[in-house]
Amino acid sequence: MEILKDISLYFSAFIPMYFLIQVKFAVDMIFGNVEPSVLNFCVLAFLALLIACGVVGLLWNIVWNKDKADEIKITDSKNITDQHFLGYFSIFILFALSFDLTKVSMFSVFVFIIIFVGIVYVKNKLFYINPFLNILGFNFYEITYTKSGQEKQDTAKLFYRGKLEVNQTVSVKLKNDHFSFVEKTRNR
């Protein structure tokens, strides 16, 4: 079940790209640059399915997540949002502008690229590279923390809306060292 959550999170990272490709298709169809066809319908349906999987993945990991939350105290916090997202935007531009998905060969290559990148993304737990979360207002932090009642320090990467301060106590469902969401904060 956990692997399905991870794969759906991967799909969420590309929601902006899927949306851009759909806009491109819609504009091309409106202005007669692309003729309606079975392939074009399949491409649009496939993109809609990927968007739906991504949205479900985010909801599953943020809202419907039943994992136990831990109270942690932030001992060091570094916002590293900008370090991981620019590489993804080059992929967005590659797909949205240069791939002609009205051709079966290009659509096939598109599907294989999505699969290959997904394998690397999930296998290496690259969940923190998710530009869609940044668009939704989340910042990505690399933190050092201690769990309530313990002195041992650990590190994690997590998403938080707003600025995460040192000495702040937060409730976190620590998915793994590479991806978590801050649920709520407590006053210092």
GROMACS elastic network, one bead per residue, 0.5 to 0.9 nm:
[ bonds ]
;  ai    aj funct       b0    kb
    1     4     6  0.53155   500
    1     5     6  0.66367   500
    1     6     6  0.89116   500
    2     5     6  0.50939   500
    2     6     6  0.63044   500
    2     7     6  0.87352   500
    3     7     6  0.61305   500
    3     8     6  0.85518   500
    3   122     6  0.81604   500
    4     7     6  0.50851   500
    4     8     6  0.60798   500
    4     9     6  0.84822   500
    4    57     6  0.84006   500
    5     8     6  0.52192   500
    5     9     6  0.61903   500
    5    10     6  0.87318   500
    5    56     6  0.89753   500
    5    57     6  0.59678   500
    5    58     6  0.86146   500
    5    60     6  0.69737   500
    5    61     6  0.69388   500
    6     9     6  0.50483   500
    6    10     6  0.63352   500
    6    11     6  0.88940   500
    6    57     6  0.77010   500
    6    61     6  0.87362   500
    6   122     6  0.63140   500
    6   125     6  0.82455   500
    6   127     6  0.77062   500
    7    11     6  0.65027   500
    7    12     6  0.88609   500
    7    53     6  0.88252   500
    7    54     6  0.86737   500
    7    57     6  0.77653   500
    7   118     6  0.73343   500
    7   119     6  0.87798   500
    7   121     6  0.86748   500
    7   122     6  0.65515   500
    8    11     6  0.50795   500
    8    12     6  0.64559   500
    8    50     6  0.86923   500
    8    53     6  0.56064   500
    8    54     6  0.53054   500
    8    55     6  0.80167   500
    8    56     6  0.70066   500
    8    58     6  0.74616   500
    8    60     6  0.86229   500
    9    12     6  0.50553   500
    9    13     6  0.67133   500
    9    53     6  0.82548   500
    9    54     6  0.60144   500
    9    55     6  0.83648   500
    9    56     6  0.84202   500
    9    58     6  0.60528   500
    9    60     6  0.87741   500
    9    61     6  0.77419   500
    9   122     6  0.88422   500
    9   127     6  0.69355   500
    9   130     6  0.84867   500
   10    13     6  0.54107   500
   10    14     6  0.73761   500
   10    54     6  0.71569   500
   10    57     6  0.80914   500
   10   118     6  0.64375   500
   10   121     6  0.68687   500
   10   122     6  0.70421   500
   10   126     6  0.84887   500
   10   127     6  0.68117   500
   10   129     6  0.89946   500
   10   130     6  0.79136   500
   11    14     6  0.56558   500
   11    15     6  0.68025   500
   11    50     6  0.61891   500
   11    51     6  0.71105   500
   11    52     6  0.87681   500
   11    53     6  0.63471   500
   11    55     6  0.82345   500
   11    57     6  0.75367   500
   11   114     6  0.89417   500
   11   118     6  0.80780   500
   12    15     6  0.52706   500
   12    16     6  0.85274   500
   12    50     6  0.80237   500
   12    51     6  0.69454   500
   12    52     6  0.86191   500
   12    53     6  0.72031   500
   12    55     6  0.61261   500
   12    56     6  0.83561   500
   12    57     6  0.65991   500
   12    58     6  0.66378   500
   12   130     6  0.73188   500
   12   131     6  0.88035   500
   12   132     6  0.67560   500
   12   133     6  0.83376   500
   13    16     6  0.77130   500
   13    17     6  0.86563   500
   13    54     6  0.73109   500
   13    88     6  0.89142   500
   13   127     6  0.82392   500
   13   129     6  0.71868   500
   13   131     6  0.58914   500
   13   132     6  0.55069   500
   13   133     6  0.75511   500
   14    17     6  0.52027   500
   14    18     6  0.62466   500
   14    19     6  0.86061   500
   14    50     6  0.85135   500
   14    51     6  0.80334   500
   14    54     6  0.78416   500
   14    88     6  0.86020   500
   14    92     6  0.79596   500
   14   130     6  0.76492   500
   14   131     6  0.76643   500
   14   132     6  0.70703   500
   15    18     6  0.51123   500
   15    19     6  0.60977   500
   15    20     6  0.86115   500
   15    47     6  0.88431   500
   15    50     6  0.75365   500
   15    51     6  0.54497   500
   15    52     6  0.88440   500
   15    54     6  0.66023   500
   15    55     6  0.81598   500
   15   131     6  0.88106   500
   15   132     6  0.65520   500
   16    19     6  0.50760   500
   16    20     6  0.61644   500
   16    21     6  0.87142   500
   16    51     6  0.87211   500
   16    92     6  0.78895   500
   16   131     6  0.80471   500
   16   132     6  0.64641   500
   16   135     6  0.89045   500
   17    20     6  0.50165   500
   17    21     6  0.62292   500
   17    22     6  0.86039   500
   17    89     6  0.85476   500
   17    91     6  0.83218   500
   17    92     6  0.51663   500
   17    93     6  0.81093   500
   17    95     6  0.75279   500
   17    96     6  0.67492   500
   18    21     6  0.52226   500
   18    22     6  0.62765   500
   18    23     6  0.87358   500
   18    47     6  0.56667   500
   18    48     6  0.77491   500
   18    50     6  0.74915   500
   18    51     6  0.67692   500
   18    92     6  0.85271   500
   18    95     6  0.89357   500
   18    96     6  0.81774   500
   19    22     6  0.50636   500
   19    23     6  0.62078   500
   19    24     6  0.86138   500
   19    47     6  0.77201   500
   19    48     6  0.83581   500
   19    51     6  0.77677   500
   20    23     6  0.50693   500
   20    24     6  0.61567   500
   20    25     6  0.86411   500
   20    92     6  0.81329   500
   20    95     6  0.89764   500
   20    96     6  0.60765   500
   21    25     6  0.62046   500
   21    26     6  0.86059   500
   21    44     6  0.86208   500
   21    47     6  0.81055   500
   21    92     6  0.89116   500
   21    95     6  0.74157   500
   21    96     6  0.50556   500
   21    97     6  0.81152   500
   21   101     6  0.89813   500
   22    25     6  0.50422   500
   22    26     6  0.60895   500
   22    27     6  0.85892   500
   22    43     6  0.86886   500
   22    44     6  0.64003   500
   22    47     6  0.72087   500
   22    48     6  0.83514   500
   22    96     6  0.88085   500
   23    26     6  0.50286   500
   23    27     6  0.60803   500
   23    28     6  0.84304   500
   24    27     6  0.52740   500
   24    28     6  0.60670   500
   24    29     6  0.85669   500
   24    96     6  0.72545   500
   24    97     6  0.82586   500
   25    28     6  0.50803   500
   25    29     6  0.60713   500
   25    30     6  0.85830   500
   25    33     6  0.89704   500
   25    34     6  0.74902   500
   25    40     6  0.82136   500
   25    44     6  0.79120   500
   25   101     6  0.88803   500
   25   102     6  0.89868   500
   26    29     6  0.51186   500
   26    30     6  0.61331   500
   26    31     6  0.86679   500
   26    34     6  0.88782   500
   27    30     6  0.50839   500
   27    31     6  0.62234   500
   27    32     6  0.84697   500
   27    33     6  0.83123   500
   27    34     6  0.89262   500
   28    31     6  0.53170   500
   28    32     6  0.59719   500
   28    34     6  0.53941   500
   28    35     6  0.85128   500
   29    32     6  0.50178   500
   29    33     6  0.59068   500
   29    35     6  0.63850   500
   29    36     6  0.71751   500
   30    33     6  0.77556   500
   30    34     6  0.83075   500
   31    34     6  0.79242   500
   32    35     6  0.65039   500
   34    37     6  0.87249   500
   34    40     6  0.84478   500
   34   102     6  0.76336   500
   35    40     6  0.81122   500
   35   102     6  0.89063   500
   36    39     6  0.83442   500
   36    40     6  0.62831   500
   36    41     6  0.72528   500
   37    40     6  0.51814   500
   37    41     6  0.62230   500
   37    42     6  0.85727   500
   37   102     6  0.86360   500
   38    41     6  0.51112   500
   38    42     6  0.61121   500
   38    43     6  0.86400   500
   39    43     6  0.61207   500
   39    44     6  0.86438   500
   39   101     6  0.85557   500
   39   102     6  0.66766   500
   39   103     6  0.78841   500
   39   104     6  0.73215   500
   39   107     6  0.88135   500
   40    43     6  0.50411   500
   40    44     6  0.62298   500
   40    45     6  0.85165   500
   40   101     6  0.76655   500
   40   102     6  0.59254   500
   40   103     6  0.87915   500
   41    44     6  0.51965   500
   41    45     6  0.60551   500
   41    46     6  0.84647   500
   42    45     6  0.50090   500
   42    46     6  0.58850   500
   42    47     6  0.84796   500
   43    46     6  0.50464   500
   43    47     6  0.61380   500
   43    48     6  0.85570   500
   43   101     6  0.72597   500
   43   102     6  0.80403   500
   43   107     6  0.75572   500
   44    47     6  0.51508   500
   44    48     6  0.61421   500
   44    49     6  0.85857   500
   45    48     6  0.50142   500
   45    49     6  0.61054   500
   45    50     6  0.86465   500
   46    49     6  0.50206   500
   46    50     6  0.62424   500
   46    51     6  0.86770   500
   47    50     6  0.50435   500
   47    51     6  0.62013   500
   47    52     6  0.85902   500
   48    51     6  0.50788   500
   48    52     6  0.61628   500
   48    53     6  0.86152   500
   49    52     6  0.50409   500
   49    53     6  0.61270   500
   49    54     6  0.85669   500
   50    53     6  0.50199   500
   50    54     6  0.61067   500
   50    55     6  0.86276   500
   51    54     6  0.50485   500
   51    55     6  0.61851   500
   51    56     6  0.85743   500
   52    55     6  0.51501   500
   52    56     6  0.61023   500
   52    57     6  0.84314   500
   53    56     6  0.51185   500
   53    57     6  0.59782   500
   53    58     6  0.86832   500
   54    58     6  0.62819   500
   54    59     6  0.86574   500
   55    58     6  0.52254   500
   55    59     6  0.62445   500
   55    60     6  0.84608   500
   56    59     6  0.50965   500
   56    60     6  0.58472   500
   56    61     6  0.85038   500
   57    60     6  0.50078   500
   57    61     6  0.61361   500
   57    62     6  0.84626   500
   58    61     6  0.51909   500
   58    62     6  0.58534   500
   58    63     6  0.77792   500
   58   133     6  0.88437   500
   59    62     6  0.51656   500
   59    63     6  0.50143   500
   59    64     6  0.60644   500
   59    65     6  0.80077   500
   60    63     6  0.59750   500
   60    65     6  0.57061   500
   61    64     6  0.62912   500
   61    65     6  0.50871   500
   61    66     6  0.87767   500
   61   180     6  0.88027   500
   61   181     6  0.85458   500
   62    65     6  0.57827   500
   62   180     6  0.88613   500
   62   181     6  0.69748   500
   62   183     6  0.83810   500
   63    66     6  0.85710   500
   65    68     6  0.87491   500
   65   173     6  0.84006   500
   66    69     6  0.87332   500
   66   173     6  0.88565   500
   67   173     6  0.62064   500
   67   174     6  0.83852   500
   67   175     6  0.81320   500
   68   172     6  0.84303   500
   68   173     6  0.60293   500
   68   174     6  0.83961   500
   69   171     6  0.59175   500
   69   172     6  0.50779   500
   69   174     6  0.71745   500
   69   183     6  0.81001   500
   70   147     6  0.70313   500
   70   148     6  0.78121   500
   70   170     6  0.81443   500
   70   171     6  0.54801   500
   70   172     6  0.53107   500
   70   173     6  0.61355   500
   70   174     6  0.73663   500
   71   146     6  0.87327   500
   71   147     6  0.60329   500
   71   148     6  0.56530   500
   71   169     6  0.67491   500
   71   170     6  0.56634   500
   71   172     6  0.64367   500
   71   173     6  0.89063   500
   72   145     6  0.62196   500
   72   146     6  0.55390   500
   72   148     6  0.55359   500
   72   168     6  0.83712   500
   72   169     6  0.55873   500
   72   170     6  0.55379   500
   72   171     6  0.63534   500
   72   172     6  0.71952   500
   73   144     6  0.86078   500
   73   145     6  0.54203   500
   73   146     6  0.53861   500
   73   147     6  0.63635   500
   73   148     6  0.69399   500
   73   166     6  0.79977   500
   73   167     6  0.59070   500
   73   168     6  0.57096   500
   73   170     6  0.64293   500
   73   171     6  0.89216   500
   74    77     6  0.67520   500
   74   143     6  0.67303   500
   74   144     6  0.61144   500
   74   146     6  0.68382   500
   74   164     6  0.82135   500
   74   165     6  0.71652   500
   74   166     6  0.51938   500
   74   167     6  0.50988   500
   74   168     6  0.54650   500
   74   169     6  0.62946   500
   74   170     6  0.77140   500
   75   143     6  0.74022   500
   75   144     6  0.54534   500
   75   145     6  0.51053   500
   75   146     6  0.72117   500
   75   153     6  0.83294   500
   75   165     6  0.86575   500
   75   166     6  0.52952   500
   75   167     6  0.55909   500
   75   168     6  0.79905   500
   76   142     6  0.82466   500
   76   143     6  0.54202   500
   76   145     6  0.68692   500
   76   165     6  0.80493   500
   76   166     6  0.54619   500
   76   167     6  0.78878   500
   77   141     6  0.64708   500
   77   142     6  0.59863   500
   77   144     6  0.65491   500
   77   145     6  0.86754   500
   77   164     6  0.67653   500
   77   165     6  0.66506   500
   77   166     6  0.60332   500
   78   140     6  0.84812   500
   78   141     6  0.54364   500
   78   142     6  0.53250   500
   78   143     6  0.63307   500
   78   164     6  0.83652   500
   79    82     6  0.80886   500
   79   139     6  0.68567   500
   79   140     6  0.58250   500
   79   142     6  0.65332   500
   79   143     6  0.86605   500
   79   163     6  0.82330   500
   79   164     6  0.81180   500
   80    83     6  0.54838   500
   80    84     6  0.75626   500
   80   139     6  0.78767   500
   80   140     6  0.57536   500
   80   141     6  0.55708   500
   80   142     6  0.66997   500
   81    84     6  0.63947   500
   81    85     6  0.70905   500
   81   128     6  0.89870   500
   81   129     6  0.86735   500
   81   134     6  0.77316   500
   81   138     6  0.88028   500
   81   139     6  0.57189   500
   81   141     6  0.68921   500
   82    85     6  0.60032   500
   82    86     6  0.72726   500
   82   140     6  0.84762   500
   83    86     6  0.74157   500
   83    87     6  0.89778   500
   84    87     6  0.66781   500
   84    88     6  0.77649   500
   84   128     6  0.82060   500
   84   129     6  0.58913   500
   84   130     6  0.84499   500
   84   131     6  0.86490   500
   85    88     6  0.53779   500
   85    89     6  0.67758   500
   85   129     6  0.63571   500
   85   130     6  0.72367   500
   85   131     6  0.59629   500
   85   134     6  0.88225   500
   86    89     6  0.52418   500
   86    90     6  0.68924   500
   86   131     6  0.88127   500
   87    90     6  0.55133   500
   87    91     6  0.69946   500
   88    91     6  0.51570   500
   88    92     6  0.64289   500
   88    93     6  0.88570   500
   88   129     6  0.80922   500
   88   130     6  0.84353   500
   88   131     6  0.75099   500
   89    93     6  0.62320   500
   89    94     6  0.85474   500
   89   131     6  0.83547   500
   90    93     6  0.51097   500
   90    94     6  0.61236   500
   90    95     6  0.87093   500
   91    94     6  0.50087   500
   91    95     6  0.62541   500
   91    96     6  0.84217   500
   92    95     6  0.54063   500
   92    96     6  0.58456   500
   92    97     6  0.82050   500
   93    96     6  0.51527   500
   93    97     6  0.56095   500
   93    98     6  0.74719   500
   94    97     6  0.57838   500
   94    98     6  0.54543   500
   94    99     6  0.68426   500
   95    98     6  0.58074   500
   95    99     6  0.51762   500
   95   100     6  0.84643   500
   95   101     6  0.89529   500
   95   110     6  0.77900   500
   96    99     6  0.65446   500
   96   100     6  0.87522   500
   97   100     6  0.81382   500
   99   102     6  0.87931   500
   99   106     6  0.64939   500
   99   107     6  0.81460   500
   99   110     6  0.79126   500
  100   103     6  0.62081   500
  100   106     6  0.61281   500
  100   107     6  0.76200   500
  101   104     6  0.70135   500
  101   105     6  0.80841   500
  101   106     6  0.53828   500
  101   108     6  0.85571   500
  101   110     6  0.77956   500
  102   105     6  0.88106   500
  102   106     6  0.75180   500
  102   107     6  0.71461   500
  103   106     6  0.54292   500
  103   107     6  0.62251   500
  103   108     6  0.86253   500
  104   107     6  0.51038   500
  104   108     6  0.60634   500
  104   109     6  0.86362   500
  105   108     6  0.51278   500
  105   109     6  0.62875   500
  105   110     6  0.86335   500
  106   109     6  0.50256   500
  106   110     6  0.60690   500
  106   111     6  0.86550   500
  107   111     6  0.62607   500
  107   112     6  0.87088   500
  108   111     6  0.51634   500
  108   112     6  0.63028   500
  108   113     6  0.86552   500
  109   112     6  0.51012   500
  109   113     6  0.60909   500
  109   114     6  0.85726   500
  110   113     6  0.51802   500
  110   114     6  0.62295   500
  110   115     6  0.86906   500
  111   114     6  0.51333   500
  111   115     6  0.62724   500
  111   116     6  0.87262   500
  112   116     6  0.60333   500
  112   117     6  0.84706   500
  113   116     6  0.50758   500
  113   117     6  0.59501   500
  113   118     6  0.81863   500
  114   117     6  0.53978   500
  114   118     6  0.59413   500
  114   119     6  0.86757   500
  115   119     6  0.62151   500
  115   120     6  0.88253   500
  116   119     6  0.52063   500
  116   120     6  0.65173   500
  116   121     6  0.86028   500
  117   120     6  0.52245   500
  117   121     6  0.59659   500
  117   122     6  0.86146   500
  118   122     6  0.59881   500
  118   123     6  0.81962   500
  119   122     6  0.54478   500
  119   123     6  0.57867   500
  119   124     6  0.82717   500
  120   123     6  0.52318   500
  120   124     6  0.58564   500
  120   125     6  0.81387   500
  120   126     6  0.80365   500
  121   124     6  0.55673   500
  121   125     6  0.58918   500
  121   126     6  0.50038   500
  121   127     6  0.70074   500
  121   129     6  0.86997   500
  122   126     6  0.64047   500
  122   127     6  0.73296   500
  123   126     6  0.79632   500
  124   127     6  0.85986   500
  125   128     6  0.80048   500
  125   176     6  0.86551   500
  125   177     6  0.89087   500
  125   178     6  0.64186   500
  125   179     6  0.79568   500
  126   129     6  0.57804   500
  126   130     6  0.84832   500
  126   178     6  0.68726   500
  126   179     6  0.80410   500
  127   130     6  0.65357   500
  127   178     6  0.66242   500
  127   179     6  0.58102   500
  127   180     6  0.89698   500
  128   131     6  0.88096   500
  128   140     6  0.71163   500
  128   157     6  0.72143   500
  128   158     6  0.72888   500
  128   159     6  0.77746   500
  128   178     6  0.62976   500
  128   179     6  0.56044   500
  128   180     6  0.84126   500
  129   133     6  0.88948   500
  129   140     6  0.87436   500
  130   133     6  0.56903   500
  130   134     6  0.69938   500
  131   135     6  0.62681   500
  131   136     6  0.86718   500
  132   136     6  0.62712   500
  132   137     6  0.88170   500
  132   138     6  0.88434   500
  133   137     6  0.64893   500
  133   138     6  0.54361   500
  133   139     6  0.78183   500
  133   140     6  0.88969   500
  133   159     6  0.81733   500
  134   137     6  0.50916   500
  134   139     6  0.59672   500
  134   140     6  0.78416   500
  134   159     6  0.88632   500
  135   138     6  0.72444   500
  136   161     6  0.87151   500
  137   160     6  0.83390   500
  137   161     6  0.58227   500
  137   162     6  0.77538   500
  138   159     6  0.57749   500
  138   160     6  0.52003   500
  138   162     6  0.70799   500
  139   158     6  0.82762   500
  139   159     6  0.55308   500
  139   160     6  0.54025   500
  139   161     6  0.59204   500
  139   162     6  0.68561   500
  139   163     6  0.77999   500
  139   164     6  0.88944   500
  140   157     6  0.70903   500
  140   158     6  0.57734   500
  140   160     6  0.65938   500
  140   161     6  0.87912   500
  141   156     6  0.82157   500
  141   157     6  0.55629   500
  141   158     6  0.53675   500
  141   159     6  0.62357   500
  141   160     6  0.75132   500
  141   164     6  0.78171   500
  142   155     6  0.72785   500
  142   156     6  0.59206   500
  142   158     6  0.66232   500
  142   178     6  0.89416   500
  143   154     6  0.82977   500
  143   155     6  0.55329   500
  143   156     6  0.54782   500
  143   157     6  0.61884   500
  143   158     6  0.77040   500
  144   153     6  0.64692   500
  144   154     6  0.56073   500
  144   156     6  0.66199   500
  144   157     6  0.89427   500
  145   152     6  0.83826   500
  145   153     6  0.54295   500
  145   154     6  0.55026   500
  145   155     6  0.62033   500
  145   156     6  0.79128   500
  145   167     6  0.89992   500
  146   149     6  0.81885   500
  146   150     6  0.62809   500
  146   151     6  0.60992   500
  146   152     6  0.60199   500
  146   154     6  0.63856   500
  146   155     6  0.87544   500
  147   150     6  0.54703   500
  147   151     6  0.74786   500
  147   152     6  0.77612   500
  147   153     6  0.78249   500
  147   154     6  0.84882   500
  148   151     6  0.83101   500
  148   169     6  0.87970   500
  150   153     6  0.82598   500
  155   177     6  0.68924   500
  156   174     6  0.81027   500
  156   176     6  0.74978   500
  156   178     6  0.61278   500
  156   179     6  0.73876   500
  156   180     6  0.79389   500
  157   176     6  0.83716   500
  157   177     6  0.59967   500
  157   179     6  0.54676   500
  157   180     6  0.66374   500
  157   181     6  0.89195   500
  158   172     6  0.87588   500
  158   174     6  0.84274   500
  158   177     6  0.83872   500
  158   178     6  0.71010   500
  158   179     6  0.52334   500
  158   181     6  0.54639   500
  158   182     6  0.69977   500
  159   179     6  0.74208   500
  159   180     6  0.61705   500
  159   182     6  0.63618   500
  160   163     6  0.74401   500
  160   164     6  0.70605   500
  160   180     6  0.88415   500
  160   181     6  0.61819   500
  160   182     6  0.54787   500
  160   183     6  0.82110   500
  161   164     6  0.82680   500
  161   182     6  0.82263   500
  164   168     6  0.73168   500
  165   168     6  0.55096   500
  165   169     6  0.89370   500
  166   169     6  0.86943   500
  167   188     6  0.71320   500
  168   185     6  0.73732   500
  168   186     6  0.72028   500
  168   187     6  0.72913   500
  168   188     6  0.57965   500
  169   184     6  0.88624   500
  169   185     6  0.60271   500
  169   186     6  0.55445   500
  169   187     6  0.72376   500
  169   188     6  0.66689   500
  170   182     6  0.65902   500
  170   183     6  0.72981   500
  170   184     6  0.57430   500
  170   186     6  0.59457   500
  170   187     6  0.89631   500
  171   181     6  0.88273   500
  171   182     6  0.59759   500
  171   183     6  0.54207   500
  171   184     6  0.53405   500
  171   185     6  0.62712   500
  171   186     6  0.80832   500
  172   175     6  0.87443   500
  172   180     6  0.68933   500
  172   181     6  0.60970   500
  172   183     6  0.55753   500
  172   184     6  0.75514   500
  173   176     6  0.88332   500
  173   180     6  0.61771   500
  173   181     6  0.65742   500
  173   182     6  0.72254   500
  173   183     6  0.74620   500
  174   177     6  0.73530   500
  174   178     6  0.89926   500
  174   179     6  0.73224   500
  174   180     6  0.52289   500
  174   181     6  0.75696   500
  174   182     6  0.88114   500
  175   178     6  0.78010   500
  175   179     6  0.59666   500
  175   180     6  0.53377   500
  175   181     6  0.83790   500
  176   179     6  0.56672   500
  176   180     6  0.68344   500
  177   180     6  0.78324   500
  182   185     6  0.76004   500
  185   188     6  0.89529   500
